[in-house]
């Protein structure tokens, strides 16, 4: 069985453990129009009574159901039936299953054993054939075998139980909060985490690192607002007719994503195209929010004065569902603070412009009329790629030293291409370095944009018993996947 690990961290008084299941034949994120889930309340045998009342847990479930009813624009009706064994909750032993020597909550065999026990315990009271979802809530504060160590979730690509249940399973440890139940319910209907992307040279430039829960808007990230446009589009709750796909320059409008009557709830712009097939490989999703609906009386992080932009890579259709559909929120105002907190100011405000660093395309919210945002989108004129061999310079070209001394040389590599994508360069010495000499190149491999220059330090150390005289070194720069190469020579003079 394959499983993914999902950690909420220590945001709550007690940590939630969730197990989710996706049917193997799922090819798209689809949810039945009538989605019915059975809720089973469970406690460990070692606990004499539940920590929380059935009513308080039901209240959390009701809030979660209302959230997804609203997020689907009432296109899906979610209902639940709760089974609590007459108020005493069903109970299972949290001791280690047979054949397990350690209590590791990330062990799929352990979790699967608990699932089987729970399903069997409630089997006399539940007709599983009536349900598309199964929510199992376990009251296990501090129990490491059932989630007390901080693990929050697992997912299996298949599950076979004695009752032949074929729907989706979600397990959450009760902690008195609605948020983790809402988050894990999202996994149950097929959603992945709501990510963000943090880059070290701007919004979408340089080295970029995904932040697993980095989107502050969605419950599937670190937020408590309504689902994002990419999430609703994946679930089919925003149909293609309510998404404007932009393929040419112009002004486009988008309304608040919270209103079901909004005619255009998102704008989709191609970010990259596979030149061999002409297929769009990545998209930008643009959306706008207002403090209305479930977002009323909440901090929507200035998204009411502009738009948010998600980067959506389209992955192979044969990928597992939770890997093939993941959007990344981009920070339109980078540098406020490190990592997650930077995303709380990620909206692109009216009057500002975002420029794609690769294509030069621009996205600019120009005005706001009531709740409607107008966005001007312009695709950059295509510039031909003109390749020119790189230029090398080195300073100083000649140095004198005593035996055993280190001398530093600064090599400058200039990418003289015009209108071309990143070029990778490799530095290497033409001839073998003399015996007992030490040579260190700080950056032997690097990328440069067209017109960009990079300086690399070369450290040369002679042997302590070296022969005096002049030693010449040649270093070459190779442009990867081209025939372009350039060589430069420098001298290390060794005195007596």
VOPAGU-2260 file (C-alpha; in pm, 1 decimal, decimal comma):
REM VOPAGU-2260
SITE   aa  ch    i         X         Y         Z
SITE  UNK   A    0       0,0       0,0       0,0
SITE  UNK   A    1     118,3     351,1     -80,6
SITE  UNK   A    2      67,8     628,4     170,3
SITE  UNK   A    3     137,2    1000,5     205,0
SITE  UNK   A    4     218,9    1177,0     528,3
SITE  UNK   A    5      40,3    1492,9     633,3
SITE  UNK   A    6     133,8    1683,9     947,0
SITE  UNK   A    7     -67,2    1965,0    1103,5
SITE  UNK   A    8     203,0    2029,7    1362,3
SITE  UNK   A    9     115,3    2161,7    1705,9
SITE  UNK   A   10    -152,0    2415,3    1615,9
SITE  UNK   A   11    -409,1    2251,5    1837,7
SITE  UNK   A   12    -431,0    2130,9    2193,8
SITE  UNK   A   13    -447,7    1772,3    2075,0
SITE  UNK   A   14    -316,9    1652,5    1741,9
SITE  UNK   A   15    -546,6    1495,8    1484,6
SITE  UNK   A   16    -473,9    1171,5    1305,0
SITE  UNK   A   17    -642,9    1122,5     972,3
SITE  UNK   A   18    -650,7     831,5     735,5
SITE  UNK   A   19    -790,8     892,8     389,2
SITE  UNK   A   20    -858,5     665,8      96,2
SITE  UNK   A   21    -884,1     728,8    -275,6
SITE  UNK   A   22   -1033,5     463,2    -504,9
SITE  UNK   A   23    -775,9     339,0    -753,7
SITE  UNK   A   24    -990,9     408,5   -1059,8
SITE  UNK   A   25   -1039,8     780,5    -984,1
SITE  UNK   A   26    -925,0     983,7   -1285,1
SITE  UNK   A   27   -1065,1    1321,5   -1179,9
SITE  UNK   A   28   -1174,3    1502,4    -867,1
SITE  UNK   A   29   -1545,7    1425,6    -869,4
SITE  UNK   A   30   -1786,9    1426,8    -578,3
SITE  UNK   A   31   -2139,0    1276,2    -598,2
SITE  UNK   A   32   -2418,8    1535,0    -587,5
SITE  UNK   A   33   -2547,5    1362,0    -276,1
SITE  UNK   A   34   -2246,9    1279,3     -61,1
SITE  UNK   A   35   -2340,6    1088,3     250,8
SITE  UNK   A   36   -2092,2     997,4     524,1
SITE  UNK   A   37   -2122,3     780,2     831,4
SITE  UNK   A   38   -1952,3     920,5    1142,7
SITE  UNK   A   39   -1818,8     667,5    1395,7
SITE  UNK   A   40   -1710,7     792,9    1739,7
SITE  UNK   A   41   -1439,6     579,5    1898,2
SITE  UNK   A   42   -1239,1     580,0    2220,5
SITE  UNK   A   43    -952,9     357,2    2337,9
SITE  UNK   A   44   -1051,7      79,0    2574,7
SITE  UNK   A   45    -813,0     229,6    2829,9
SITE  UNK   A   46   -1034,5     540,5    2856,3
SITE  UNK   A   47   -1338,6     493,8    3076,6
SITE  UNK   A   48   -1534,8     767,2    2896,2
SITE  UNK   A   49   -1490,1    1005,8    2601,6
SITE  UNK   A   50   -1312,5    1336,9    2660,2
SITE  UNK   A   51   -1567,1    1519,2    2441,9
SITE  UNK   A   52   -1941,5    1484,2    2416,0
SITE  UNK   A   53   -2106,4    1343,0    2107,2
SITE  UNK   A   54   -2293,1    1672,1    2072,8
SITE  UNK   A   55   -1973,6    1880,7    2058,8
SITE  UNK   A   56   -1824,7    1655,7    1791,7
SITE  UNK   A   57   -2149,8    1667,3    1596,3
SITE  UNK   A   58   -2135,2    2047,8    1608,3
SITE  UNK   A   59   -1789,2    2036,2    1447,6
SITE  UNK   A   60   -1911,7    1795,5    1182,6
SITE  UNK   A   61   -2212,5    2019,4    1110,2
SITE  UNK   A   62   -1982,3    2321,1    1061,7
SITE  UNK   A   63   -1765,6    2120,6     823,4
SITE  UNK   A   64   -2068,6    2006,8     623,6
SITE  UNK   A   65   -2194,7    2367,0     600,7
SITE  UNK   A   66   -1850,3    2479,9     481,2
SITE  UNK   A   67   -1843,1    2232,8     192,1
SITE  UNK   A   68   -2209,0    2289,5     106,0
SITE  UNK   A   69   -2127,4    2659,2      64,7
SITE  UNK   A   70   -1795,9    2601,6    -113,7
SITE  UNK   A   71   -1976,4    2383,7    -370,8
SITE  UNK   A   72   -2230,8    2662,9    -430,5
SITE  UNK   A   73   -2492,0    2407,9    -311,5
SITE  UNK   A   74   -2406,3    2181,6    -606,9
SITE  UNK   A   75   -2331,5    1901,6    -364,1
SITE  UNK   A   76   -2546,0    1811,1     -63,1
SITE  UNK   A   77   -2336,2    1669,6     218,3
SITE  UNK   A   78   -2512,8    1474,6     492,8
SITE  UNK   A   79   -2383,8    1273,4     787,1
SITE  UNK   A   80   -2520,0    1010,1    1025,6
SITE  UNK   A   81   -2341,7     977,9    1359,6
SITE  UNK   A   82   -2296,2     646,8    1541,9
SITE  UNK   A   83   -2173,7     671,1    1902,4
SITE  UNK   A   84   -2268,9     331,2    2047,4
SITE  UNK   A   85   -2547,4     472,7    2263,3
SITE  UNK   A   86   -2332,5     760,1    2391,8
SITE  UNK   A   87   -2045,4     547,4    2523,8
SITE  UNK   A   88   -1859,3     546,6    2187,8
SITE  UNK   A   89   -1717,4     235,5    2027,1
SITE  UNK   A   90   -1387,0     129,2    2175,2
SITE  UNK   A   91   -1067,7     -35,8    2052,6
SITE  UNK   A   92    -742,9    -127,5    2221,1
SITE  UNK   A   93    -456,0     109,6    2148,9
SITE  UNK   A   94    -197,2    -154,7    2237,1
SITE  UNK   A   95      37,3    -266,6    1963,9
SITE  UNK   A   96    -106,2    -505,1    1704,1
SITE  UNK   A   97      44,0    -851,5    1682,2
SITE  UNK   A   98     380,8    -854,3    1511,7
SITE  UNK   A   99     456,9    -485,2    1585,0
SITE  UNK   A  100     746,2    -410,7    1819,4
SITE  UNK   A  101     731,9     -31,7    1828,8
SITE  UNK   A  102     452,6     226,1    1837,9
SITE  UNK   A  103     511,0     413,5    1512,4
SITE  UNK   A  104     199,5     607,7    1402,0
SITE  UNK   A  105     340,1     637,7    1047,5
SITE  UNK   A  106     330,6     259,1    1011,3
SITE  UNK   A  107      59,1     176,3     759,8
SITE  UNK   A  108       8,1    -175,2     897,9
SITE  UNK   A  109     -71,3     -37,4    1244,1
SITE  UNK   A  110    -324,3     214,4    1112,5
SITE  UNK   A  111    -484,4     -43,6     885,7
SITE  UNK   A  112    -527,6    -278,1    1183,8
SITE  UNK   A  113    -705,1      -3,3    1379,9
SITE  UNK   A  114    -933,1      70,8    1084,3
SITE  UNK   A  115   -1030,3    -293,4    1054,9
SITE  UNK   A  116   -1108,5    -308,6    1427,4
SITE  UNK   A  117   -1321,3       5,1    1416,7
SITE  UNK   A  118   -1516,4     -96,0    1106,7
SITE  UNK   A  119   -1584,2    -440,3    1255,1
SITE  UNK   A  120   -1691,9    -298,1    1591,8
SITE  UNK   A  121   -1954,3     -73,0    1431,4
SITE  UNK   A  122   -2056,4    -320,3    1161,4
SITE  UNK   A  123   -2375,5    -440,8    1339,1
SITE  UNK   A  124   -2510,3     -83,0    1351,2
SITE  UNK   A  125   -2413,8      51,4    1006,5
SITE  UNK   A  126   -2515,7     -40,3     653,3
SITE  UNK   A  127   -2199,3      78,3     481,6
SITE  UNK   A  128   -2352,4      43,0     135,0
SITE  UNK   A  129   -2554,3     359,8     199,1
SITE  UNK   A  130   -2248,6     584,9     232,8
SITE  UNK   A  131   -1984,2     736,8       7,3
SITE  UNK   A  132   -1770,1     850,9     298,2
SITE  UNK   A  133   -1673,8     718,3     637,7
SITE  UNK   A  134   -1560,0     957,4     911,5
SITE  UNK   A  135   -1401,0     788,6    1212,0
SITE  UNK   A  136   -1329,6    1018,0    1506,3
SITE  UNK   A  137   -1103,2     873,1    1773,9
SITE  UNK   A  138   -1069,9    1031,9    2115,4
SITE  UNK   A  139    -699,3     970,8    2186,9
SITE  UNK   A  140    -534,9    1278,4    2340,3
SITE  UNK   A  141    -165,1    1209,8    2389,7
SITE  UNK   A  142    -173,3     849,1    2266,9
SITE  UNK   A  143     128,1     801,7    2034,3
SITE  UNK   A  144     -11,5     486,3    1873,8
SITE  UNK   A  145    -318,3     675,1    1754,1
SITE  UNK   A  146    -179,9    1016,0    1669,4
SITE  UNK   A  147     -66,6    1170,5    1997,5
SITE  UNK   A  148     289,4    1208,3    1866,2
SITE  UNK   A  149     190,2    1477,3    1616,5
SITE  UNK   A  150     118,3    1275,4    1303,8
SITE  UNK   A  151    -192,2    1399,8    1128,9
SITE  UNK   A  152    -266,1    1185,4     830,1
SITE  UNK   A  153    -216,0     897,9     590,6
SITE  UNK   A  154    -362,6     803,4     254,8
SITE  UNK   A  155    -393,1     467,3      87,3
SITE  UNK   A  156    -444,1     391,6    -278,3
SITE  UNK   A  157    -661,9      95,2    -187,5
SITE  UNK   A  158    -851,9     -47,6     107,3
SITE  UNK   A  159   -1041,7    -371,4     148,0
SITE  UNK   A  160   -1248,1    -431,9     462,4
SITE  UNK   A  161   -1464,0    -716,5     579,5
SITE  UNK   A  162   -1769,7    -506,6     494,9
SITE  UNK   A  163   -1642,1    -435,6     141,2
SITE  UNK   A  164   -1679,2     -62,8     190,7
SITE  UNK   A  165   -1583,3     106,4    -138,1
SITE  UNK   A  166   -1606,6     473,8     -48,7
SITE  UNK   A  167   -1351,1     705,6     108,2
SITE  UNK   A  168   -1233,0     690,9     468,5
SITE  UNK   A  169   -1134,4     980,9     691,3
SITE  UNK   A  170   -1014,4     943,1    1050,1
SITE  UNK   A  171    -964,9    1235,4    1287,6
SITE  UNK   A  172    -873,1    1247,2    1653,2
SITE  UNK   A  173   -1110,6    1468,6    1847,9
SITE  UNK   A  174    -945,2    1785,5    1974,8
SITE  UNK   A  175   -1229,9    2029,5    2023,3
SITE  UNK   A  176   -1159,9    2220,6    1699,7
SITE  UNK   A  177   -1341,7    2226,8    1367,4
SITE  UNK   A  178   -1036,8    2317,3    1153,4
SITE  UNK   A  179    -862,2    1978,2    1136,7
SITE  UNK   A  180   -1190,6    1799,4    1063,6
SITE  UNK   A  181   -1260,5    2044,6     779,8
SITE  UNK   A  182    -906,0    2002,5     646,9
SITE  UNK   A  183    -918,9    1624,3     652,4
SITE  UNK   A  184   -1272,1    1615,9     511,3
SITE  UNK   A  185   -1117,0    1793,8     210,7
SITE  UNK   A  186    -873,7    1506,2     171,5
SITE  UNK   A  187   -1165,9    1265,2     184,0
SITE  UNK   A  188   -1330,0    1427,7    -120,1
SITE  UNK   A  189    -999,6    1431,4    -308,6
SITE  UNK   A  190    -820,3    1760,2    -234,6
SITE  UNK   A  191    -448,2    1786,5    -177,6
SITE  UNK   A  192    -279,5    2041,0      47,4
SITE  UNK   A  193    -297,2    2409,0     -45,9
SITE  UNK   A  194      64,8    2500,6    -112,9
SITE  UNK   A  195     259,7    2819,2    -167,3
SITE  UNK   A  196     586,4    2879,8    -349,1
SITE  UNK   A  197     869,7    3083,0    -194,8
SITE  UNK   A  198    1146,7    3196,4    -431,3
SITE  UNK   A  199    1478,1    3358,1    -339,9
SITE  UNK   A  200    1491,5    3610,2    -626,2
SITE  UNK   A  201    1137,8    3746,9    -635,7
SITE  UNK   A  202     786,3    3618,8    -691,3
SITE  UNK   A  203     877,0    3340,2    -933,1
SITE  UNK   A  204    1251,0    3371,0    -992,2
SITE  UNK   A  205    1563,6    3196,1    -874,2
SITE  UNK   A  206    1547,3    2893,5    -648,8
SITE  UNK   A  207    1188,1    2818,6    -547,0
SITE  UNK   A  208    1078,1    2596,6    -259,3
SITE  UNK   A  209     720,8    2470,9    -204,7
SITE  UNK   A  210     561,9    2531,2     135,4
SITE  UNK   A  211     339,1    2233,1     215,7
SITE  UNK   A  212      60,2    2422,7     397,6
SITE  UNK   A  213     162,7    2767,0     272,7
SITE  UNK   A  214    -170,7    2898,2     133,9
SITE  UNK   A  215    -336,3    3118,5     401,3
SITE  UNK   A  216    -670,3    3125,2     219,3
SITE  UNK   A  217    -775,5    2760,6     219,1
SITE  UNK   A  218    -850,8    2513,7     498,6
SITE  UNK   A  219    -631,6    2278,1     297,7
SITE  UNK   A  220    -340,6    2507,9     377,9
SITE  UNK   A  221    -299,9    2722,7     686,2
SITE  UNK   A  222    -618,6    2926,4     644,1
SITE  UNK   A  223    -988,1    2915,7     731,3
SITE  UNK   A  224   -1140,0    3086,6     427,0
SITE  UNK   A  225   -1343,2    2947,7     139,7
SITE  UNK   A  226   -1172,1    2711,5    -104,9
SITE  UNK   A  227    -957,2    2864,4    -378,2
SITE  UNK   A  228   -1041,4    2877,6    -748,6
SITE  UNK   A  229    -805,7    2591,6    -846,3
SITE  UNK   A  230    -954,2    2370,8    -573,3
SITE  UNK   A  231   -1314,1    2438,7    -678,4
SITE  UNK   A  232   -1224,9    2396,7   -1045,0
SITE  UNK   A  233   -1073,0    2055,3    -970,0
SITE  UNK   A  234   -1391,0    1948,9    -790,2
SITE  UNK   A  235   -1607,8    2071,8   -1077,0
SITE  UNK   A  236   -1776,5    2333,0    -859,1
SITE  UNK   A  237   -1651,1    2610,5   -1087,2
SITE  UNK   A  238   -1730,3    2487,7   -1439,7
SITE  UNK   A  239   -1523,8    2593,9   -1745,8
SITE  UNK   A  240   -1803,7    2834,2   -1844,9
SITE  UNK   A  241   -1725,9    3041,9   -1532,5
SITE  UNK   A  242   -1349,6    3049,1   -1596,3
SITE  UNK   A  243   -1210,2    3284,6   -1860,0
SITE  UNK   A  244    -913,1    3132,0   -2043,9
SITE  UNK   A  245    -690,9    3410,9   -2177,3
SITE  UNK   A  246    -502,0    3357,7   -2503,7
SITE  UNK   A  247    -452,6    3715,5   -2624,9
SITE  UNK   A  248    -385,4    4066,3   -2493,1
SITE  UNK   A  249    -681,1    4247,8   -2341,6
SITE  UNK   A  250    -879,1    4360,3   -2038,4
SITE  UNK   A  251   -1062,4    4091,1   -1843,2
SITE  UNK   A  252   -1291,1    4103,1   -1540,3
SITE  UNK   A  253   -1334,0    3872,1   -1242,8
SITE  UNK   A  254   -1582,6    3883,7    -956,4
SITE  UNK   A  255   -1576,3    3757,8    -598,2
SITE  UNK   A  256   -1527,9    3384,0    -572,2
SITE  UNK   A  257   -1766,7    3363,8    -275,7
SITE  UNK   A  258   -2081,6    3452,1    -473,7
SITE  UNK   A  259   -2250,1    3168,3    -663,7
SITE  UNK   A  260   -2400,0    3420,1    -907,2
SITE  UNK   A  261   -2059,7    3563,4   -1007,4
SITE  UNK   A  262   -2038,9    3498,5   -1386,0
SITE  UNK   A  263   -1657,1    3483,5   -1396,9
SITE  UNK   A  264   -1507,2    3335,0   -1082,5
SITE  UNK   A  265   -1152,8    3284,6   -1211,7
SITE  UNK   A  266    -919,4    3373,5   -1496,6
SITE  UNK   A  267    -681,5    3113,3   -1637,5
SITE  UNK   A  268    -363,5    3222,0   -1818,7
SITE  UNK   A  269    -107,1    2986,1   -1977,6
SITE  UNK   A  270     232,5    3015,5   -1809,8
SITE  UNK   A  271     432,2    2760,5   -2011,1
SITE  UNK   A  272     372,3    2551,4   -2322,8
SITE  UNK   A  273     549,4    2235,8   -2435,2
SITE  UNK   A  274     696,3    2339,1   -2774,4
SITE  UNK   A  275     699,0    1980,1   -2900,5
SITE  UNK   A  276     325,9    1923,6   -2847,5
SITE  UNK   A  277     178,9    2272,2   -2805,3
SITE  UNK   A  278      21,9    2158,9   -2478,3
SITE  UNK   A  279      -2,5    2402,4   -2189,2
SITE  UNK   A  280     207,0    2256,8   -1906,8
SITE  UNK   A  281     147,4    2521,8   -1639,7
SITE  UNK   A  282    -124,9    2778,0   -1574,9
SITE  UNK   A  283    -182,2    3088,1   -1368,8
SITE  UNK   A  284    -517,9    3102,5   -1187,2
SITE  UNK   A  285    -636,5    3451,9   -1096,7
SITE  UNK   A  286    -912,5    3506,5    -840,3
SITE  UNK   A  287   -1067,2    3783,9    -632,4
SITE  UNK   A  288   -1219,5    3776,5    -282,9
SITE  UNK   A  289   -1450,2    3993,9     -78,5
SITE  UNK   A  290   -1529,2    3972,7     293,4
SITE  UNK   A  291   -1863,7    3805,4     225,2
SITE  UNK   A  292   -2015,7    3459,5     263,9
SITE  UNK   A  293   -1798,0    3233,1     477,0
SITE  UNK   A  294   -1520,3    3491,4     440,7
SITE  UNK   A  295   -1726,1    3758,7     622,6
SITE  UNK   A  296   -1570,8    3893,4     943,0
SITE  UNK   A  297   -1238,7    3724,1     858,7
SITE  UNK   A  298    -898,8    3856,3     755,6
SITE  UNK   A  299    -878,0    3802,4     379,3
SITE  UNK   A  300    -529,3    3956,8     362,8
SITE  UNK   A  301    -595,9    4247,5     123,1
SITE  UNK   A  302    -729,6    4017,0    -149,0
SITE  UNK   A  303   -1038,4    4242,3    -162,1
SITE  UNK   A  304    -821,7    4520,2    -310,8
SITE  UNK   A  305    -673,7    4308,3    -588,6
SITE  UNK   A  306    -623,7    3948,1    -695,5
SITE  UNK   A  307    -438,2    3637,7    -583,8
SITE  UNK   A  308    -239,6    3429,4    -832,3
SITE  UNK   A  309    -187,1    3054,7    -810,4
SITE  UNK   A  310      65,8    2862,7   -1017,0
SITE  UNK   A  311     -81,7    2532,3   -1134,0
SITE  UNK   A  312     150,8    2274,5   -1294,6
SITE  UNK   A  313     -38,4    2018,6   -1496,5
SITE  UNK   A  314     114,7    1679,7   -1419,3
SITE  UNK   A  315      75,9    1345,5   -1594,2
SITE  UNK   A  316    -270,5    1194,8   -1570,3
SITE  UNK   A  317    -125,8     867,8   -1444,2
SITE  UNK   A  318       3,4    1033,7   -1129,0
SITE  UNK   A  319    -179,5     954,9    -801,3
SITE  UNK   A  320    -466,0    1197,2    -751,4
SITE  UNK   A  321    -310,4    1379,7    -460,2
SITE  UNK   A  322       8,4    1443,8    -664,1
SITE  UNK   A  323    -150,9    1530,3    -997,7
SITE  UNK   A  324    -356,9    1824,6    -874,2
SITE  UNK   A  325    -172,6    2079,2    -661,9
SITE  UNK   A  326    -175,2    2457,3    -697,1
SITE  UNK   A  327      82,2    2692,7    -545,8
SITE  UNK   A  328       0,9    3042,7    -422,7
SITE  UNK   A  329     257,2    3298,0    -546,0
SITE  UNK   A  330     371,5    3593,4    -336,8
SITE  UNK   A  331     316,9    3916,7    -530,1
SITE  UNK   A  332     496,4    4115,1    -257,6
SITE  UNK   A  333     800,1    3903,3    -167,4
SITE  UNK   A  334    1043,4    3982,0     108,9
SITE  UNK   A  335     807,9    4079,8     393,2
SITE  UNK   A  336     932,7    3794,9     612,5
SITE  UNK   A  337    1060,5    3439,9     583,5
SITE  UNK   A  338     868,2    3139,1     455,3
SITE  UNK   A  339     501,4    3100,4     552,2
SITE  UNK   A  340     430,8    3444,3     695,9
SITE  UNK   A  341     528,3    3613,6     369,4
SITE  UNK   A  342     212,2    3474,2     208,5
SITE  UNK   A  343     -20,9    3681,1     427,4
SITE  UNK   A  344      57,2    3974,3     197,1
SITE  UNK   A  345      54,6    3783,9    -130,6
SITE  UNK   A  346    -226,0    3964,6    -318,9
SITE  UNK   A  347    -151,7    4176,6    -627,0
SITE  UNK   A  348    -318,8    4511,9    -561,9
SITE  UNK   A  349    -488,1    4735,2    -817,7
SITE  UNK   A  350    -223,8    4956,5    -976,4
SITE  UNK   A  351      55,2    4698,6    -951,4
SITE  UNK   A  352     195,1    4471,2   -1222,7
SITE  UNK   A  353     334,1    4119,3   -1215,2
SITE  UNK   A  354     574,7    4022,0   -1494,7
SITE  UNK   A  355     643,5    3657,4   -1568,9
SITE  UNK   A  356    1023,6    3620,7   -1544,2
SITE  UNK   A  357    1040,5    3367,2   -1828,3
SITE  UNK   A  358     793,1    3489,0   -2089,0
SITE  UNK   A  359     767,6    3859,3   -2003,9
SITE  UNK   A  360     386,8    3836,9   -1991,3
SITE  UNK   A  361     229,9    4097,9   -1761,9
SITE  UNK   A  362     -73,5    4075,3   -1533,0
SITE  UNK   A  363    -199,4    4408,5   -1398,0
SITE  UNK   A  364    -522,0    4474,8   -1202,4
SITE  UNK   A  365    -615,3    4821,7   -1330,2
SITE  UNK   A  366    -937,3    4912,8   -1148,7
SITE  UNK   A  367   -1210,0    4797,5    -914,0
SITE  UNK   A  368   -1578,6    4875,3    -974,8
SITE  UNK   A  369   -1782,7    4760,0    -677,0
SITE  UNK   A  370   -1685,2    4395,4    -640,6
SITE  UNK   A  371   -1548,4    4356,0    -994,2
SITE  UNK   A  372   -1176,3    4371,4   -1073,0
SITE  UNK   A  373   -1050,3    4459,4   -1423,3
SITE  UNK   A  374    -718,7    4300,5   -1516,4
SITE  UNK   A  375    -502,6    4389,0   -1814,9
SITE  UNK   A  376    -307,2    4091,7   -1948,9
SITE  UNK   A  377     -40,1    4135,0   -2214,8
SITE  UNK   A  378     174,2    3865,7   -2372,2
SITE  UNK   A  379     529,9    3970,9   -2449,3
SITE  UNK   A  380     635,7    3992,9   -2810,8
SITE  UNK   A  381     831,0    3684,6   -2907,3
SITE  UNK   A  382    1200,0    3759,9   -2938,3
SITE  UNK   A  383    1422,1    3517,6   -3132,0
SITE  UNK   A  384    1699,2    3343,2   -2940,2
SITE  UNK   A  385    2035,2    3464,7   -3070,1
SITE  UNK   A  386    2327,9    3262,8   -2935,8
SITE  UNK   A  387    2673,5    3415,6   -2900,4
SITE  UNK   A  388    2973,8    3245,5   -2745,2
SITE  UNK   A  389    3040,9    3340,2   -2382,6
SITE  UNK   A  390    3322,8    3572,6   -2277,5
SITE  UNK   A  391    3584,5    3487,2   -2012,1
SITE  UNK   A  392    3808,2    3727,6   -1822,1
SITE  UNK   A  393    4029,7    3658,8   -1521,2
SITE  UNK   A  394    4200,3    3887,1   -1269,6
SITE  UNK   A  395    4479,9    3892,9   -1192,6
SITE  UNK   A  396    4625,3    3694,3   -1479,7
SITE  UNK   A  397    4966,4    3661,6   -1315,9
SITE  UNK   A  398    5060,7    3621,9    -947,9
SITE  UNK   A  399    5383,6    3537,9    -765,7
SITE  UNK   A  400    5388,1    3330,9    -444,1
SITE  UNK   A  401    5606,7    3131,5    -205,8
SITE  UNK   A  402    5574,3    2751,9    -179,0
SITE  UNK   A  403    5256,8    2646,0       5,2
SITE  UNK   A  404    5080,1    2979,9     -44,2
SITE  UNK   A  405    4723,8    3011,2    -177,8
SITE  UNK   A  406    4648,6    3264,9    -448,6
SITE  UNK   A  407    4295,4    3359,4    -554,9
SITE  UNK   A  408    4189,1    3440,5    -911,0
SITE  UNK   A  409    3851,2    3584,9   -1009,5
SITE  UNK   A  410    3704,0    3436,7   -1326,9
SITE  UNK   A  411    3420,0    3630,2   -1492,1
SITE  UNK   A  412    3180,5    3447,2   -1727,4
SITE  UNK   A  413    2945,5    3655,3   -1945,3
SITE  UNK   A  414    2640,7    3506,5   -2117,8
SITE  UNK   A  415    2624,3    3699,2   -2446,3
SITE  UNK   A  416    2303,8    3535,5   -2571,1
SITE  UNK   A  417    1999,0    3748,4   -2656,3
SITE  UNK   A  418    1640,3    3643,1   -2591,2
SITE  UNK   A  419    1736,2    3288,3   -2489,9
SITE  UNK   A  420    1632,8    3085,3   -2184,3
SITE  UNK   A  421    1869,0    3009,0   -1896,7
SITE  UNK   A  422    2204,5    2864,9   -2004,7
SITE  UNK   A  423    2395,3    2619,0   -1788,3
SITE  UNK   A  424    2774,3    2651,2   -1777,7
SITE  UNK   A  425    3039,3    2407,8   -1656,5
SITE  UNK   A  426    3396,3    2506,1   -1562,3
SITE  UNK   A  427    3683,3    2258,2   -1599,8
SITE  UNK   A  428    4062,6    2267,4   -1632,6
SITE  UNK   A  429    4197,6    2183,7   -1977,0
SITE  UNK   A  430    4496,0    1986,8   -1845,2
SITE  UNK   A  431    4543,4    1779,7   -1533,8
SITE  UNK   A  432    4650,8    1986,0   -1231,9
SITE  UNK   A  433    5017,6    1921,0   -1136,9
SITE  UNK   A  434    5082,2    1665,6    -866,4
SITE  UNK   A  435    5056,6    1797,8    -506,8
SITE  UNK   A  436    4892,6    2123,4    -621,2
SITE  UNK   A  437    4551,0    2203,5    -475,8
SITE  UNK   A  438    4285,8    2373,0    -688,5
SITE  UNK   A  439    3936,9    2472,4    -570,9
SITE  UNK   A  440    3667,8    2630,4    -794,1
SITE  UNK   A  441    3389,3    2785,6    -585,4
SITE  UNK   A  442    3110,3    2731,8    -842,1
SITE  UNK   A  443    3201,1    2487,6   -1119,7
SITE  UNK   A  444    2837,4    2464,2   -1238,4
SITE  UNK   A  445    2584,4    2749,2   -1266,8
SITE  UNK   A  446    2303,4    2902,8   -1474,0
SITE  UNK   A  447    2296,7    3246,3   -1636,4
SITE  UNK   A  448    2020,7    3444,2   -1805,3
SITE  UNK   A  449    2088,0    3612,2   -2137,5
SITE  UNK   A  450    2314,2    3912,8   -2076,6
SITE  UNK   A  451    2395,8    3804,5   -1721,8
SITE  UNK   A  452    2750,2    3778,7   -1578,1
SITE  UNK   A  453    2889,0    3565,5   -1296,0
SITE  UNK   A  454    3215,4    3589,3   -1104,0
SITE  UNK   A  455    3375,4    3269,6    -972,4
SITE  UNK   A  456    3676,1    3251,9    -740,6
SITE  UNK   A  457    3951,6    3000,1    -814,6
SITE  UNK   A  458    4190,1    2910,3    -530,0
SITE  UNK   A  459    4538,2    2776,3    -626,4
SITE  UNK   A  460    4772,0    2638,0    -357,5
SITE  UNK   A  461    5126,4    2527,4    -446,0
SITE  UNK   A  462    5304,7    2240,3    -268,9
SITE  UNK   A  463    5530,5    2332,5      19,7
SITE  UNK   A  464    5827,0    2174,2    -161,8
SITE  UNK   A  465    5741,9    2291,3    -509,7
SITE  UNK   A  466    5999,4    2374,7    -775,7
SITE  UNK   A  467    6032,9    2747,7    -850,5
SITE  UNK   A  468    5918,8    2877,2   -1184,5
SITE  UNK   A  469    5608,2    2979,7   -1376,1
SITE  UNK   A  470    5306,2    2746,2   -1380,5
SITE  UNK   A  471    5031,7    2805,5   -1637,0
SITE  UNK   A  472    4673,1    2692,4   -1589,4
SITE  UNK   A  473    4398,1    2684,5   -1851,1
SITE  UNK   A  474    4031,2    2673,5   -1757,0
SITE  UNK   A  475    3745,8    2631,3   -2000,8
SITE  UNK   A  476    3377,3    2721,8   -1987,1
SITE  UNK   A  477    3134,4    2482,2   -2155,6
SITE  UNK   A  478    2777,3    2584,7   -2240,6
SITE  UNK   A  479    2563,6    2273,2   -2178,7
SITE  UNK   A  480    2381,1    2127,1   -2481,7
SITE  UNK   A  481    2572,7    2349,9   -2721,8
SITE  UNK   A  482    2913,8    2340,5   -2886,7
SITE  UNK   A  483    3004,7    2674,3   -2727,6
SITE  UNK   A  484    3324,4    2669,5   -2522,9
SITE  UNK   A  485    3583,6    2927,1   -2432,9
SITE  UNK   A  486    3927,2    2893,5   -2268,2
SITE  UNK   A  487    4144,5    3134,7   -2072,8
SITE  UNK   A  488    4497,2    3101,1   -1929,3
SITE  UNK   A  489    4648,8    3241,6   -1609,7
SITE  UNK   A  490    4987,5    3210,5   -1436,2
SITE  UNK   A  491    5102,0    3115,0   -1085,4
SITE  UNK   A  492    5466,5    3210,1   -1032,9
SITE  UNK   A  493    5648,8    3009,5    -764,5
SITE  UNK   A  494    5943,5    3182,8    -597,6
SITE  UNK   A  495    6235,4    3019,7    -414,8
